Amino acid sequence: MAGKNREKTANGGAPGTFFFCATPIGNLRDITLRVLDCLKTVDYIAVENASRSRKLLYHYGIRVPLLSYREAGREKKERLIIELLQKGASIALLSDAGMPSVSDPGSSLAHRLQQEDIPFTVLPGPSAALAALLHSGYAARRFVFWGFLSRRKKERRWELEQVAAEEKTGIIYEAPHRLGATLAELSALLGERELVVCRELTKQFEEIHRGSAQRLQEHFLREEPRGEITIVVSPLRPLREKATAHADAGGKKEDGEKMEGVLAKLQQSLEEGIPPSQAVKNIARRCNLSRRKVYDLLLKLQGRK
């Protein structure tokens, strides 16, 4: 099918061009016409998972030779791709879903192509991170994308602490069998702070669940999660702004009660032998307060302010 178009690619580029192509994250109809044109005209299609990509390609009647491109043996595959490009072949890369290099192979190859001075272009399209961000309703002007967290316990803990302390919306990809553990860790860090779990985006059984990490953990203990999962964590700053606005509107009594609760937590932590600096850090995170504010309460508790 591609043979008649070998002299010219979908967007008018010369042979030897590489294309990073966005693919549907679920619904096969979520693919751009530009990507389809490209896939029909290239000499080869590099894929992360052949069986998964064939489903998409067969659906659109595309019969083009496939090249394997996975993290395992990535350097060897990149050398082959570059050799083919240098001989004039045109190649497209498909990830399993969404944009290549976004929690999928691709960024290393883009760097190699730049080093070899080989032209490439990006054909944008679906993204689970952006779809989930819009579903969440949280601030989208600035956000932090974490992708899949580390599987190493210490690194993962550090990453989740950064997510909890972030004043911008946070986005995490997670596997269904690890969702319960991740929500348990987030519950300890976020307290009642809201987050959203998006499951099977764009697919028939798409689900959006909103609430505290503890409540969502309880939900998924009752209903085993399946499929692709994206977690969106609400930003820290809006919570503080909301609390300030509430106080200005007559919520000073509630704020005072909250501070009394924070003082009680500080007192309990100190009695348990937790170092003051660590107690301040822990409580600030759990109560969505700045460390400075909690430290001022500590000084008050110690009679130094």
Residue pairs with C-beta under 8 A, 6 or more apart in sequence:
1 40
1 61
1 62
1 63
1 64
2 40
2 41
2 42
2 43
2 63
2 64
5 40
5 41
6 15
6 41
6 43
6 90
7 15
8 14
8 41
9 15
9 17
9 19
9 38
9 41
9 42
9 90
10 19
10 34
10 37
10 38
10 40
10 41
10 42
11 34
11 37
11 38
11 121
13 90
13 119
13 121
14 119
15 43
15 88
15 89
15 90
16 85
16 86
16 88
16 89
16 90
16 118
16 119
17 85
17 90
17 119
17 120
17 121
18 81
18 85
18 90
18 91
18 92
18 93
18 109
18 113
18 118
18 119
18 120
18 121
19 38
19 42
19 90
19 91
19 92
19 93
19 120
19 121
19 122
19 123
20 92
20 93
20 99
20 100
20 101
20 106
20 110
20 120
20 121
20 122
20 123
21 35
21 38
21 39
21 92
21 93
21 94
21 100
21 123
21 125
22 31
22 32
22 35
22 98
22 99
22 100
22 123
22 124
22 125
22 126
22 127
23 31
23 35
23 53
23 56
23 94
23 95
23 96
23 97
23 98
23 125
23 126
24 30
24 31
24 56
24 97
24 125
24 126
24 202
25 97
25 98
25 126
25 127
25 128
25 131
25 201
25 202
25 228
26 97
26 200
26 201
26 202
26 203
26 206
26 228
27 202
27 203
28 55
28 56
28 59
30 125
30 126
30 202
31 56
31 60
31 125
31 126
32 123
32 124
32 125
34 123
35 123
35 125
36 60
36 62
38 92
38 123
39 45
39 57
39 60
39 62
39 64
39 92
39 94
40 62
40 64
41 90
42 64
42 90
42 91
42 92
43 64
43 65
43 84
43 89
43 90
43 91
44 64
44 65
44 66
44 67
44 84
44 89
44 90
44 91
44 92
45 53
45 57
45 62
45 64
45 65
45 66
45 67
45 91
45 92
45 93
45 94
46 66
46 67
46 68
46 69
46 77
46 81
46 91
46 92
46 93
46 94
47 53
47 66
47 67
47 68
47 69
47 93
47 94
48 69
48 70
48 94
48 95
48 96
48 104
48 105
49 70
49 96
50 66
50 68
52 96
53 66
53 94
53 96
54 66
56 94
57 63
57 64
67 77
67 80
67 81
67 84
67 91
68 77
69 77
69 78
69 81
69 93
69 105
69 109
70 77
70 105
71 105
74 105
74 108
78 108
78 109
78 112
81 91
81 109
82 112
82 113
82 116
82 118
84 91
85 91
85 113
85 116
85 118
86 116
86 118
93 100
93 105
93 106
93 109
94 100
95 101
95 102
95 104
95 105
95 106
96 104
97 104
97 126
97 128
97 228
98 104
98 125
98 126
98 127
98 128
98 129
99 106
99 124
99 125
99 126
99 127
100 106
101 107
101 110
102 127
102 129
102 145
102 147
103 147
103 148
103 173
110 120
113 119
113 120
126 202
128 173
128 198
128 201
128 228
128 230
129 145
129 171
129 173
129 230
131 198
131 201
131 202
131 230
132 171
132 196
132 198
132 201
132 230
132 231
132 232
133 140
133 143
133 169
133 171
133 232
134 140
135 196
135 198
135 201
135 208
135 232
136 169
136 196
136 198
136 210
136 232
136 234
138 169
138 196
138 232
138 234
138 235
138 238
139 168
139 169
139 235
139 238
140 169
142 168
142 169
143 168
143 169
143 170
143 171
144 163
144 166
144 168
144 169
144 170
144 171
145 171
146 159
146 163
146 170
146 171
146 172
146 173
147 172
147 173
148 172
148 173
148 174
148 175
149 156
149 159
149 160
149 172
149 174
149 182
150 156
150 159
156 185
157 185
160 182
160 185
160 186
160 189
161 189
161 285
163 170
163 172
163 186
163 189
163 233
164 186
164 189
164 190
164 193
164 233
164 236
164 285
165 236
165 285
166 233
166 235
166 236
167 235
167 236
167 237
168 235
168 237
169 232
169 233
169 234
169 235
170 232
170 233
170 235
171 230
171 231
171 232
171 233
172 182
172 230
172 231
172 232
172 233
173 228
173 229
173 230
173 231
174 182
174 229
174 230
174 231
175 229
176 224
176 225
176 226
176 227
176 229
179 197
179 220
179 225
179 229
180 217
180 220
180 221
180 225
182 231
183 197
183 213
183 214
183 216
183 217
183 220
184 213
184 217
186 195
186 213
186 231
186 233
187 212
187 213
187 214
187 217
188 286
189 285
189 286
190 212
190 213
190 233
190 286
190 288
191 212
191 286
191 287
191 288
192 212
193 212
193 213
193 233
193 234
193 236
193 239
193 288
194 210
194 211
194 212
194 234
195 210
195 211
195 212
195 213
195 216
195 231
195 232
195 233
195 234
196 208
196 209
196 210
196 231
196 232
196 234
197 208
197 209
197 210
197 216
197 220
197 229
197 230
197 231
198 206
198 207
198 208
198 209
198 229
198 230
198 231
198 232
199 205
199 206
199 207
199 208
199 209
199 225
199 226
199 227
199 228
199 229
200 206
200 207
200 226
200 227
200 228
201 228
201 230
203 227
205 227
209 216
209 219
211 219
236 288
239 288
240 288
240 289
240 290
243 251
243 255
243 288
246 254
246 255
247 254
247 255
258 287
259 297
261 287
262 283
262 287
262 289
262 294
262 297
263 297
263 300
263 301
265 283
265 286
265 287
266 279
266 280
266 283
266 294
266 297
266 298
266 301
267 301
269 279
269 282
269 283
270 276
270 279
270 301
274 282
276 298
279 298
280 291
280 294
280 295
280 298
281 291
283 289
283 294
284 290
284 291
284 293
284 294
287 294
296 305
299 305
